[in-house]
Amino acid sequence: MRDLEPLRSCSMESLASTPKHGFAQAPPSPVLSLPDFMRVFFHSPIREYPLKLFNALPLALAVLLAACASTPAQNTEPKRPELNDTLPKLTLDSVLPKVSANEYCNPAMDADVLYGAGYKLNEIEDYANAKSCFAMAAPHYTRAFCYLSTTTDQETDKPKAERDRESFNYIAYSASQNDWCAEYGMYATYWFGDKDIPKDRDLALRWLERSALHGNPEPQQSLADAAEESGDLVKAYAWLKVIDNTEDTSQLDALKGKMSPEQLAAGEQHFGELKARVTSKQVMYDEARDEEVAIFSAEIHFDLPDLFKGMTTAERQAFVKAAIAKARDSGQFKLHYAVTQYIIVSRLAQQRYPGVDVLQNPKLVATINNVNDGLEAAAKKSQAIMDKSYK
C-alpha cells in the first residue's frame, strides 16, 4: 500500500506572494474536473491529512501482523464489548475545550467557515489559533474533534500526561459519533500504544475495520491487501468490489484469476453484505465537497470577510459549491487559488452585474488565473475590469 501523500506545503509549490494574513498564495492542488474529482477525492490532502498526523502506517503490514486477531471469536470466548462501550463516557460539554476568539475566528462565524479556518491555520502550523477555530466549530462539525486531537499533540505548554489525555478524549468522543477520521485515530492509538494508552492490537483492528465501514478508503484497501496476502480471497474480493477502482482493475482482475467459481459466488455474497454496511462513495463525496466549501469559504473570509454579506449560510454554501463546480467544468483554471478567485469574482459580478458570465470575459479569466498578487488584489482588478466592461 502506498504511503499517504505529504501535507500540502510551500516546498511543493512555487510561491510568489503571501496574502495579508500570512497564508501562502499558492495552489494546494491542481483543479480537477467533476468526474476526475469523483475518482480521486478519496486520496486528496483533505481526506488524508488527519490520517497522516496519526502516523499509523503501514496499515497493510499492521493488519497482516495481527491477522489472527481478526478471526471470528470462538463460542467459548467471552463476548467482546461493543466498540462504543470501550470508550470513556464523554459528552460534548465535558470534552469541548474553553477557547477565546482570535484574529481569525469568533463564535459568531458559521461553523463550516470556522472549520475551514482551523484547517488553513493548521496547514501553516499555527496550532494555537487552529485549535481555537476547531473548538468553536466542533459543536456543529464533528470532524473538528479529529483535528483538535492532532493540534493538541503539538502543544508544548502543558504536561505530557494532560496533553495525552485531552488528545485521546477528542478522538474518543468523535469516534463515538461514528467519525471515520477519529476511528482511524483510535486504531493508531491502540496499535502503537500512543497517548499513554496500552497497546491492544485486537481492539485496534476493530477500530480499523469500523473506519473502513464508515467509508475511509485507506483501511478499506489495507483490509483487501491483507486478506489477499493471508489467502482469504473471498474477503479480499469483497473489499476490492467495495473500493470499486474503475480506473485500475488490475488487482481485482488478477484476484478473480485465482478464484474458483464457488469462491467468486461467495465473494459476491460477502460483497453484498459489506455494501449494505459500508458508507457509500456518494456520501463520502458529498462530505468532501462540503469540506471544500468550508475551506474555500475560509480562504475568502481571511481577506474579504464581507464578500458574502447579505447571504444566509445556506445561500453562501450553495453559491460556493456551484462556483467550484462551474470552475472545474469550464477547464479554464488549473490551480486551486484560481478557483478561489473565480468564486470571488463571480460573487462580485452577482452583486453589481447580475447575468454577466465571468467565463466569457478573457480579461477576467486572465486575472483570475494570476494567483501571484493575492485575493484582495485580484478582487480589485476584476472589479475594475467589470466596471469598465459592463457600465
N, C-alpha and C positions, 0 to 999 in steps of 0.2 A: 504493500500500500504506500502511496506517495506520502511525503511529508506535507503538512499543512503549509500553505503559502505564507510568506512573511507578511507582517503588518505593513500596510501601505506607508511608505516613509519617503523622506526627502531624497534619500540615496537612490530611489527607484525612478526619479523623475528629474527633468531639467527645470529648476526653479528660477523664475525670472523676477519675482517680486513677492512681497508679503503684504496682505491687507492690514488695515489698521489694528485689527485685534490679534495679529500675530499668527494667523493661520496660513500656512504655505499655499500660495495661489498656484497649485499645480493639479493636474488631473490624477485623482487617486486611481482611476482605472479607465480603460477605453470604454466608449459608449457602445452598447450592443443593440441590435435590432430586437424587436419584441420576441421573435422565435428564438434567436440566439440567447436572449436573456432568460427565456423559459428553460433553455437547455443547461445553462451553466450557472444559474444563480445559486445553486446549492453549494458551489465551491467558491463563492465570491468572498472578498475580505469581510463583508458584513456578516456573512454566515460563519466564517472561520475564525475571526479574530478572538472572540471569547474562548473558543476551543483551544487555540494555540496558547493562550495565557495559562491554561490549566496544565500544559506541558505533560500530556499523558500519552505520548507516542512511544513506541509504535503500537497501535491498537491490535493489529492482526497478530503480532507476536504475543502480546499480552493475553489475547483470547486463547491462542494455541497453548501457551504455558499452563493455562488453567482449564483445559478442555474438560477435564473430569468434573470440574465444578459446575459445568452447565448441563450435566446429565440429569435426568429426572430423579428425584429423591425416591428411595425405596419406601415401601409401605411401612417398614419397621422404624423408619426415622421419624423424629418429631416433625410436625407440620411447621414449615417455615412461616414466619410472620409476614403479613403484607408489608410491602416496602414502606408505605407511609407510617406504619407502626414502628419502624426502626428509627424514625426521625424524632428529634426533640419536639415537644409541644410548644409551638410558636404561633403567635398571632401577628397580624400586621402591626398593631400598636407596639407590641413587645420587641419587634425586630427592627422597626424603622428608626434610623438614626436622627438625632436632632441636628438640624443644619440651619444656617442663615443664608439669606440672599447674598449673591456676589455680583460682580460687574457683568456677568454673563447670564445669570439665571435668577428668577424670583418666583415665588409661588403663584403669582397671577398669570404666568405664562401657560400656554397649552401644554399638556403632558407630553405629547409627541415631540414638541419643539424642545422641551427640557431634556428629553431622552436624546434627541439628536445633538443638542449642545454638549451633553455629557460625553457622547461618543466622539465628537470632534476634539474636545479638550483631552480626552483620554488618548487620542492619537498623538497629540503633541506632548504627552506625559505631564500634563498639568493635573495631577491626580487629585489634589485637594479640591479644586474647583469642579472637576468632573464628578467627584463623589457627591458634592452638594447638589449638582444638577440631577444626577441619577436618583438621589434621595427624594427630591421634590417630584420626580416623575414616577417613582416606584408605586405609589398607591394606585395609580391608574395604568401602569406599564410594567407588568411583572418581570419582563426581561431585564429591566434595570437592576434587579437584585443580583443577577449574574455578574454584571459589571461592578456593582457595589462590592462584591466579594473580591474581584481581581484588583480593584483600586485600593481596597483596604490592605491587601497583601503588600502593596508598595509603601505603606506608611512606615515612618521611622520614629514617630514621636510617642509611641506607646509600647508597653512591654509585649514581647512576642506572644505570650500566653493570651493576653487580652486581644491582640490582633487576630490570632488564630481562631479564637472562639467567635469573635464578631464575624470574621470572614466565613467560617463554617455555617453560622446561623443564617447568613444571607442566602447561601445556595440551598441550605436545608429547607428554608421557608419557600423559596422559589420552586424547588423540586416538588414540594408538597402541592404546588399549584400546577404541576404537570409541564413545567418548562423544560424543553429538551436540552437547552444550554446548561441549566443547573443540574439536570440529571447526569449529564456528561461530567460536570464538575464533581458530583458525588462519586461517580466511577473513579475519577482520577484520585480523589481524596482517599478512598478506601483501598485502591490498588497500591498506591505508594505510601500509605500511612502518613499523609500530609496533614497539616493544620493540627498537629498533636493528636490525631485520630489513629488508633491502632489499625494495622493492615487487616483487611478482611476481603480476600480476593473473591470468595463466593458472592458476598454482598456487592462487591464492585461490579462483577459481571452481570448481576441482576439489574443494577442501575444502568449499565451499558446497554443492555437489551431494551430497557424501558425508554432510554433516549432514542434508540433506533425505532422503536414502535411509535414514538411521537414525532418521527419524521427526520431525525438527524441522519444525514447521508453518510457521514464518516463511519459510525459504528455499523450501519447497515452493510457497507462494503466490507468492513472488517469481519463481521459475522459470516458473510458469504465466503470470504477468503479462508477463514479459519475452518469453516465446515468442510470446504473442499479439501483442504490440506489434511484434515483428520479423517477423510473418507466418507463423510456424511453428505453424499451427493444430492440427496433429496432436499436437505435443508439448504445447501448451497444454491441449488436451482431455485428454490422458493424465494430466497433473499435477492438473487440476481433478477428475478422477474419483478420483484417489488421495486428494485432500483430502476429497472427498465431503461438502460442506457441505449437509446436508439442510435446514437452516433457511433458507438463501438460495441458491436455484439460479439466480439471475438471470444471473450471469456465464457459467455453463455453458450455460444456455438460449440466451443471445444468441450464444455461440460456435457452437453447433450450427446456428443460423440462417445462419451464414456458410459452413458446410462442405458440400461435395458428399458424395454417398453414398460415394464412394471414400475421401475424407478421413475420414469417420466410421468406416469399416471399418478404415482404417489407425490411427486414433486408438484404437479398441477393442483392436487388436492391441498397440499400444505400451503401452496401459494394463495389459494382461495381463502384459506383460514387466516393467513397472515394479512392479506389485503384488507380483510374486514376489520383488522385490529390496528393497522398502521395508518397514521395521519397521511392524508393524500398529498400528492405533489401540488395540487391546486391550492390547498390550504397553505402549504409551505410557500408557494409562490406569492399568494396574496399577502402573507405575513412579511415576506421580503420586500414587496412593493410598498407596504405600509412603512417599513423601516426606512426605505429610500425616501419616501415623502418626508419623514421626520428629519432625516439628515440634510436633505436639500433645504427644507424649511429653516433649519437651524443655521445653515451656512448663510442664507439670505438674512436671517434675523440679526446676525452679528453685525453686519454692515448696513443693512437697510431695514431697521426694525419696524418702520411704518408702512412698508410696501403693501401689506395685506390688511391695512386698517380699513374698517368698514365691512370686512368679511366675517362670517361666523367661522368657527373651527371647521365645520363640515365643508363649507364653501371653499375655504383655503386648501384643505386637503384634496378635495375633488379637482380644484384648479391645478394644483401642483402635479397631481397624478396624471391628469390629462396632458399637461405640458410635457412631462417626462416622456410619455408615450409618443406624442407628436414629434418631439425632437428626435427620438430614436427612429421612428418610422421614416422620417424625412431623409435620413442618411447624410445630412449635411454637417453633423457635429461629431467629431471623433474623440473629444476629450470631455471628461466629467465636468469640469468647470465651465465648459461651453454650454452644457445643458443647464447648469445653474444660471448662467447669464441669459440663456433663452427664456427660462421661466421669468426672470426679472423683466426682460424686455416685453414679453407677452403680457405681463401684468400692467406695465406702463401703457402699452397700446390699448389694453382693455379700458383703462381709466380715462384716457384722453381721446383715443381714436378707435372707438368700437367698430368692429368689422374689418379692420386692417389685418391682413395676413403678413405677419413679420417675415415668414419664409420667402415671400415673393419680392422682398427688397434686398438686393445684393449688398448694399452698403450696411444694412443692419446685420445680415448674416456674417459679413466680414468682421464687423465689430464684435459680434458675439463670439466668434472663433478666436479672437485675440484675448487670451486669458492672462496676459502678462501685466496688465495695468490695475487689476483689482475690480471688485464688483461695483463699487461706487463710481469709479471712472467709466466703466462700461455702461452703467445706467445713464450717466450724464451725457455721454457721447451719443448713445442711442436715442435719448430724448431729443437732443439737438437735431439729429437726422430726421426724426419723425416730425418735429415742429417745422422743419424746412420742406419736407416732402409732402405733408398732408394738410397744411393750412390752406 
